[in-house]
Amino acid sequence: MKDWPLVSLGDIFEIARGGSPRPIDKFITEDIDGINWIMISDASDRSKYITKTKKRILQSGVKNSRMVYPGDFLLTNSMSFGKPYIMQTTGCIHDGWLVFSNKKKLADPDYFYHLLGSSLIYSEFERRAAGATVKNLNIDLVRSVEIPLPPLAEQKRIAAILDQADALRKARRRAIERLNDLSQSIFYEMFGDPSHAKESWPILELKDVVKTRTIVTYGIVQAGEEFPGGVPYIRTGDIVNGEIRQLGLRHTDPELAAKFERSRVEAGDIVMSIRATVGTTAFIPENLNGANLTQGTARVAPGEKTNGTYLLYYLRSPSTQGWIERQVKGATFREITLSRLRELPVLVPPMKLQQSFGKKISLIENIKKNALANSDKMENLFSSLQQRAFRGELSGVREMAQL
């Protein structure tokens, strides 16, 4: 590492947690006196910024909360911690957020966007939060983390290179998203909008279309410390772009996993997030056969009435996602209960039609598989670039442009 000073985050930023405003039910959408209410769902993986909010809160409800301003960083204060956002608006935050106020002007926002979102910082946060049932970041823990602090000019140079690499990475993600859009278009062409089905096909509850002797259920309540060589388990944050991101999967003691046999997944099962990013879904691949889940994810094993590919895309359809969203409870801690999820209405077309859909999607998935393989290489290379950047060894992004 270059001869850059190591300084604690607390020496650079004023760091605070959001609060619980009262009353929180006084939301408004009209253009009247009120404050932006910043929710986790206002942030997007497509942007480093939070520019607007879906809800506003009356001025009287801001009491006990925390105001944030343009230029502040927000970091989620939960199991999904590690993804930062830069504020481009004013608002107030709940206690699911940490705010980093750059009042000392020692930090280039773009440099620290990459630094706070890097594996270097994430692994340090995770190490210090180890042992907690729910990994929250307390203020003292965050303030004490030391980071390299290059001069502002060098921060800007590094940020420009990483921004360029990040743009290449996001372009690849958008190509994959377009393939997903194509698959969804085929779904609508063959089955229509599930909420306005024209055919007289039966509608069953989700619990009635899963495999015999299985139920829609979540996984391990407390997975414990990392168990090298143990049973991998899938968390909400491991479901990325419709796939299970296997890099970084954690493992639990096989004896503990055996106590949760009901949530042991098999290849071809569907896993769904039921907390935080509620409704995200992915297939279980062959190499994760026998893996398990956490309390924030649920197993859906397609049965004889549904083709797995059809059921996956049915769950991903906007009308089904809308139904799921309407069942979600909580503003700070979002979740759907298993009892409600099991009641999700499922349109069941003839099996031959479902299978025909599955064959068409498999052709697209083969193209997508190659795109995802390159995307994974790009993610690994981007992580390597970050590590080199924070050691002062970064020169350019030629490697990523070649993928």
Order of alpha helices (4+ residues) and beta strands (2+ residues): beta-alpha-beta-beta-beta-beta-beta-beta-beta-beta-beta-beta-alpha-alpha-alpha-beta-alpha-beta-beta-beta-beta-beta-beta-alpha-beta-beta-beta-beta-alpha-alpha-alpha-beta-alpha-alpha
